[in-house]
Every structure is written in C-alpha cells, then in structure tokens.
Amino acid sequence: MSIFKYVYMVGSGSILIFLVTGCEPMFPSVTSVDVINITETSAESGGIVTDEGSEAVVARGLVWGRNSSPTLENHIGLTSEGTGQGAFVSVMNDLSPSSLYRVRAYASSDAGNSYGMVYSFTTLPTETIIPEILTATPEVVQSDSAILGGKILSAGESPILEKGVYWGTSPGPESTGTKITIAGTGTGNYSTKVTGLIPNTTYYVRAYLINSSGKYMGIQVSFTTILSLTGELSFNSSLTYGSVSDIEGNTYKTIQTGTQTWMAENLRTTKYNDNTPITNVQDNPTWTALVSPAYSWYNNLTENKNLTGARYNWYAAGSSKICPTGWHVPTDNEWTILTDYLGGLMAAGGKMKEAGLTHWEEPNIGASNSSGFTAIPAGQRRGDSGAFTGLGLYDSWWSSTEYNIYKSWYRSVAAINTQVWRSSGAVKQTGLSLRCVKD
C-alpha cells in the first residue's frame, strides 16, 4: 500500500512542494499453534513466523493471561524464543491449577508487533495424573525410510483417544510437518514405517497422544537418512568400451588405456570366480576384527551395489580369484603404469574421474573422464571403526601389493583436485573399491 509525503523545499525565494510516494512498513506475520502438554502448573505452545515483513523480527514468543486478548502490554506472562523466521516452541510455567488462560504467539520488529490467533486452555486440577509419553529413537533408518514411533508410559486419568507421530524436515514437526495417526488406544510401544524420505536429510519427530485432558507429546528427536548415490554412470561417449562379466553375471564396461585394459566400473561380485561365496559383514566390531575375506555395500544398503560396487577388505582383494577369469587385481606397479600414462599422479585423477556433479560433490576439480576410467565417489569403510565415510567425496582402490603384514598399497581420487594418491596408510580391514585389469 502506498502513502504520500509532502516535501517542502525553499530556494530562490520560492517554496516548492513535491509529492513523494513511499511504502507503509509491513508487520511480521505469525501463526499460533495449539496448546499441548497441559499440567497443573504448565503448558506448551508455540508459533510460526511465516514472514518477517519489512523489518527483521527481533523477538518472538508467547504472551498469555486471563483477558481475552493478551498483548505485550497486557499479560500475565510471556516467553522469548529467539529471532527471525520459522517455528518455535515455548513452555508456560508458574500457572495456577484449574485456571482458564488464553495464549497467543507474538513477533516483534521495528515495524511493530504482530499476534497469532488466541487459544484458550484450562490447567488441570491439583494431583491430577498426567499422561506420560516418550518419542522413540527412530529405527532401521535407510536412505528413503525409517521406523518412527513412541512409548506411552501412562494414559493419565482418562482413556487414550488417539496416538501417533508428527515428523518433518524442520524443528517443531507438530507445527510444520506431517501427522500420522497409528491405530490403537493402549499404552506401551507403537511404531510405523515412513517411506519416501530424501537421502542424507535430517528429519524431526515427536510422538503424541490425545485424551480428554488434551494433547500430550514426547520430546523432539531427530535423525538423518543414509546417504546413497543414485542414477546411472556417465561414461565418456567419445570412447569405445568393451565389456566383461563376472561369475554372477554382473557385466562391466571395460576401457583400454595405453597397453592396459581396465574395468570402467567398480567390482560388485559377492563370489570368487570359482563360485565360492565371499562373506558379507555388516556389524562394525566384526568388520574391524577380520583377518579373512569380506565385503559390504556402502551403509549396508544393497541399493548402492550397482553404482558404487562393493567395499572389499584387502583379504578379499588379495585373492587371485576375485576378478573374472582372465583378469586380476592390479599390482602397485600396474597402477603406476596407468597414472604415468595419464600424465602422472598430479594430473591423472582429473582424467579418471566421472565428469560433472551428478555423483561427485563440488567442486570435482578437473574431472573430464578423458581416460574413460569413470571413477565415482564410492567412499570407503574404515578398518578401525567400521564406519562408512567419503560417499560423494572420493574413491579408493586396493592393489594386490602388500606394504607390510598390516597394510597394503592403494590409490585414491577426490573431488578437491586432479591428483591420484598413492598410499599405504590403510589397514587391511579397510573396505575399498576394486578395479580389475586384464591379464
């Protein structure tokens, strides 16, 4: 909305009048949320600042009282919950039992104060048994799903009418997220599987129950979905690739580089070429203690198989039977022949990495894939902890050459430069990628 200002200027004995248009200050926009967790002397509510208006929000929170419309100038109590836009939660304390209150959210800026809708609530009588509910720690967290739930310790003094969870990608999911009602009205544990989640994303959860006294919620917990690479490999379309298959029928593109022919994809077999199974190990303590061949999929997700291949410890990589017949795990010297052909350790990585940012994190410096090797950032499984790290950032491949009884030589490329690292720093329990080279 426009306003008009008259500006008077005096000059040369005359008075000049200008009509100047301007803009009215815009107040913040704030929404109140329902009152929950009502007890004899406390209750919880909150708000969402949806728009700061023309000025920054410098204060936000709750105001409450006995009158019909509590304000910052006329209230019994208030809270302050930070600044800016977004959701907030606040607890009102020191209330009187069996008393009617009215509460609403506020947001303040230099433009003025704004208020949300007023909610009325009555505190519980003295010695009322309060419902107790816990938000369960999310379980079986995958890249796109998780099991969420709660545990009702006590229903209070009236039957449970409804129970479930709120979840979302922002704190305060009861205000901004999705509500899932779970069948049943009893106490104890309850859960539900949520699907369609986004990989490598943090989510927030609160369990709830409703009885005749109101809505009661557990504390907020958060979890982060597992990182997973999706899509197809981007090979160099200007080059001619061959192919080879392993004992399980997995087919890999191959590329000739100088006098060598390499797999252009990471190995993903779970069997030796004599059809003997390789042990899949998911448990971290077991993984770190191994002195025998094993593999795992990144984050123990089979969906990572086709794109990133398996993470093999060196006891598997050191076998002469892990590659397809007629192929073998490259020696340290054979890796050196490859990197020398591609311009040396400082330049070869850019020529080996898959181009673009489909799978690589920024900046993926110098990635041209001019060699056709098509390295993707498959990460590793640590030998000292069993943790999966590096997906999107780097890839490392074993050589068959031992450094000593504890470690072996390997090569790595990363998003941050064009280099290939030659290193012997990984213990043999480490899970790395494998590329095979033709005999």
N, C-alpha and C positions, 0 to 999 in steps of 0.2 A: 504494500500500500504506500502511496506517495504522500508526502507532506510538503508544505510550501513555506519558505522562509523569505522575508523581505530583508535585503541587504542595502543599507544606505551608504553612499559614498559621496564625499564632499570634495569638490575640486573645481578650480577656476571660478569660484563664486556660485557654482550651481550644485544642486542636490540631485544625484542620480539614484533612481530606485531600480534594483534588479530583483526579478522573481526567480528564486533558485529552488529547484526540486531536490528532494532527498528521500531517504528511506527511514521508515519507522524502525526502531530496534525490535528484533524478533526475540521473543521469550523462549526459553527451553521448552521442550515437550517431554513430559514424564508420565508414566503409567504406574499406578499402584498394583500390587499383587495381593492375593488373598491372604488372610491371617491363618497361620498353622501353628502346631505345637503349643496350643494353649494350656497353661497350667494355672495354679492358684495365684502365682505372682509374676508370671512372664508369658510372653507370646512372641511369635516370629512373623515378620512380614518382609516386604522389600519393594523394589520398584525397578523400572527400566527407563533410563534416559534415552529416548529414541532420537532426539535431535537437540543439539546444543543451542540452536538459534543463531543469532548474530554475534554472540559473545561466548567465550569459554565458560563452561559450568565449573564454578569454584567450590561448590558444596552441594551435597545431596544426602538424603537420608529419610527418616520418618519423623513425623510430628503426630502426637496423639493427645487426647483429652476427653473430657466429658461432654463438651459442647458439640454441636452438630458438624462444625467445620473447623477443626483445629488448624492453626496457622503458625508461622514462625514468631508472630507477635502475640499469639493467644493459644497457649498449650500447657499441658501438664508435664510432658516430657518430649525429648527429641533425641535423635541419634545423628551422627555424621559418618558417612561411609564413602569418603574419597571424593574424587572429582571426575569430570568428563562424562562421556557417553558410555552406555552399557548397562548391564543388570547389576543389582546389588541386593544383598540380604542383610537384615538387621534384626536384632533381638531387643524387645522392650522388657526391661526389668523393673523391679520395685513396684509392681502393680498390686492392687488390693484384691483379695478374694471376692468372688461373687459380685463383681462390679462390671458395669457396662462401660466400654470405651469405644472411641472412634479414632481411626488412624488413617493416614494417607501419606504417600510419598511426596517429597518436595525436591526441587532442583533450583539452585540459585546461580545467577550470573550478574554481570554489571547491567544487563538489560532489565533484570527484575527477578521475582520469584514465581515459580510455577508449581502447581499441585496436581496430583492424580486424584482419582476417584476415592471417596471416603468409604472405608469398610468398618462395620460395627462388629464387636465381639464382646463376649462376657467371660470373664475369668472363672475358673472352676471354684467350687466351694472348698473350704478347708478340709484336709485329709482325704481328698479325692484320690483314687488310684489312677495314676497317669499311664496311658499306653506307652510301651517301650518297643522301639523298632530300630534295627541296625541295617545299614546298607552293606550288602555282601561285597567282598572283593571280587571284581569281575574274573571269570574263569574261562579257560580254553580260548584265550584271546588269539585270533588269527588276523590275517590281513584284511578280511572283509566281514568278520563276525566275532561275537563274544557272547558268553552266557552271563546275564545280569540278574540280580535278584536281591532278596533281603531276608531278614530273620525277625519275626515278631516274637518278642520275649513275653509281652503281656498285652492283652487286648484292653486293659483298663476295666472300667465298671460297666461297659455296655458292649454288645456284640459287634464284631467287625462287619462292616457293610461292604467294604471294597479294599483291595490291596493291589500293589503293582510297583512300577518304577517310572521315573522320569529320566530321560537321557538326551544328550545333545552335545554339540561341539563348543558350547560356551558355558562358563560357570553359571550356576543358577538354572539348571535344566528345567526345574519346575516352572520357571517363568518363560524361557525361550526355547525349550526343547520339545521332545515328543513324549507323550504319556502312553504307557502300556498297562492295561488292566489285566491282572492274572487271576484266573478262576480260583475260587475257594474263599472261605471266610475263617479258616482256622489259624491258630498260631503256629510257630515253627518256621522252617526254611521254605522259601519258594523261589523259583527262578524261571527264566525264559531265554531263549536264544534269539539274539538280534542279528540280522543279516543286512547286507547291502552297505556295510561300512567302507570307509575310504582308507587305503593303506597308509601307514605312518602318520596317523592323525590322532590327536588327543581328544578323548570324549569324557564327559562328566555325567555322573549317575547319582540319583537319590531314590531310595526306597520310600514308599508311603503306605499308610493305611488310613481309612476313614471309619469313624464310629459316630455315635450320636453327639459326642462332645466336639467333633471337628476332624480336621485332617492333621495327621502326625507323620513326621518324616525323619529318616535317619540322616546322619551327616553325609555331606557330599564326598564322593570318592572319584578318582579319575583313572583312566588307563589309556594307553597308546597302542593302536593297532600295529601289527607287524609290517615292516617294510617288505615289499615284494616288487620285483620287476615284471612287467607285463609287455605284451606286444610281440613283434617279430624282429629278428636280427636284420640289420640294414647292411647287406653286403655291398661290395663295390661292383656296380653294374657294368663297369667298363672292362672287367676282367672275366676270364673264363675259369670256372670252378669245376673240379671233378667231384667224386663222392666215394664214400666208403661206409660200410655198415658193420656194426659190432655183433656179438653173439646173440643179443636180444632183439636185433632188427632195427635198432636206432640208426638212422642214416645221418651222416655228417658231410657237409661240403668240405672239399679239400682245395688247397691252392699251392701252386709251385712258386717257390721263392728262390731264385738262383739255382743251385744244384739240389735243393731240398724240396720235398713235398710235405706240407703240414696240414693237419686238420685246421679248418677255419671256424671251428666251434669247440666248446669245452666238452670233454668226455662226460657221458652220463650213464654209463653202464653200471649195473649192480652185480655183474657176474664177470669172472675171468673168461678168457676165450676158450677154456676147456669146460665151460658151463658150471664151474664151481661158484656158489654164491659168495659175495662179499658182505660182511656183517654191517648192518645198518645200526648205528648207535645214536640215540637221541639224548640220553642222560648225560649231563655235564661231568659229574665226577667219574663216571665210567670212561667217558671220552678222554679225559686228561690222563688217566692211568694206563691207557692202552699201550701195549708193545706188540700188537698184532694188527693185521689189516682191517680197516673200517672206512665207511663213508657216511655222509649225511647230506641232506638237502638243506639249503640255507634256511635258517629259522625252523628247520624240521618241517618245511612245507613242500609237499610234492609238486605244488603248482610252480615252484621255482626250478623244477627239473629241466624242462625243455629249453629254457632260455639261458640259465646260468650254469647248467650241469651240476655235477656233484662236488662236494668238498671231500677230498680223499686225504687221509693221513699218509705219511711217507711210507709206512709199512705196506700199504696197498700200492702206492705209486712205484715202489721199488721192485714190484713183481714184474717178471718178463711176460706175464700172461694177461695183464690188464688191458692192453691195447688190442685192437683187432689183429688177426693173424696177418703177418707181413708188415706190421707197424710196431713201434716201441716208444717208450717214454724217452725223450731226448736226454742226452748227457749234458753236463755243464758245457762241454766244448761245442756240442751241436747248437746249443742256444747262442753261444758266442759267434758261431758261423752265421747264424741268422741275423743277429744285431749288427755284425760287421758289414754284411751285405746291404743292410738298410741304413748305413751311414754312421754306425757307432752308437754307443749307449746313450749319448746325449740327444740324438735325433730320432732313433728308431721307434720310440714309443708313439710319437705322433703318427707315424706311418702304419703302425699296427692297430691303433685304436679305432673302433667304430666311430664314424663321423656323427656330429650332431649331439643334441641333448635329450633324445628320446629316452635313453637309459643312463647316460652319464650326467652327473651333477655339473653345474657350471664350475669353472669355465671350459673344461675339456680342451685345454690349450693344444693347438696344432694338430688336432685329430683329423686326418684325411683318409685313413684306411687305404692308402695307395698300394700297400702290400697285399691287401685282401685278407689279412690275418683276422680282422674283425674282433678285436678284443673288446669285451664288455665288462663293466664293473661288478663282477660277481662276488667280491669281498672274500672273507675267509672265516674259518672257525678257529679260535685261539686254542693253542695247545695247553696253555697254563690255566685257563678258566672254562673252556668250552663255549665261551660267548661268541656269537656271530657278529662280525663287525665289517664295515667297509663297503656294504652294498651301495652302489651308485657312485663310489669314490675311487675304487681301484680293483685290480685283479692281480693274482699271483699264481704262478705255475711251478710245480715241482720239476726238478731234473732228477735223473736216476743216480746222480753222483753224490756220494756221502761226503760231508765235511769232516765229521768225526762220528763217534758212536751215538751222539745225541742229536746231531743236526745234519742237514743236507743243503746243497745249493738250490736256489730257486731264482726266478725272475719276476719282476712286478712292473706294472704301468699304472699311472694315476691321472686323475683329471687335472691336476695342478701344473703339469708341464709335459714336455715331449720326451722325457727320459725313460730309459729302461734301467731298473735297479737290478744289479747282480748282488745277491746277498746269501749269507749262510746263517742268518740270525734266527731262523725259525726252528723250534724243536720238532722232532719227527711226529709228535702228536698233533701238530697243527694241521688243520684241514684246508688244503689249497686246491685250485683247479688243476686239471691235467689237459695238455695238448699232446697228441701223438704225432710222430714223424715217421715217414715211410722208410722201411729198411733199404 
